[in-house]
Amino acid sequence: MNITDIRVRRLMQEGRLRAVVSITVDDELAVHDIKVIEGPQRLFVAMPSRREENGTFRDIIHPITAQSRQHLENAVLEAYHRELEHQQSQAVSQPEIQPEM
């Protein structure tokens, strides 16, 4: 699996959900609504899912092997941290505009 693009669609500050991410695989398949979630001990990646009639959630798409899952999680979390740093550096470099008197 060759992840050819990763886009952090949204960053969140409140709650456990930290980001919503989309990836492109082999320049041919897009996967949207991958979530970066703050777990009790670390960040983790949750694949897109839907709620079944009995209330449980089932992944719509997911890696088959542990190695593929680790590759995907590492790539998504790396992109998340880069975007977080980018936004923080933008906030620091943007001076606060004071209202005119």
JOLIN-V314037 format. One line per field, one symbol per residue. burial: I if it has 9 or more other C-alpha atoms within 8 Angstrom, else O. Layout:
BEGIN
burial->???
END
This chain:
BEGIN
burial->OOIIOIOIOOIOOOOOIIIIIIIIIIOOOOIOIIIIIIOOOOIIIOIIIOIOOOOOOOIOOOOOOOOIIOOIIOOIIOIIOOIIOOOOOOOOOOOOOOOOO
END
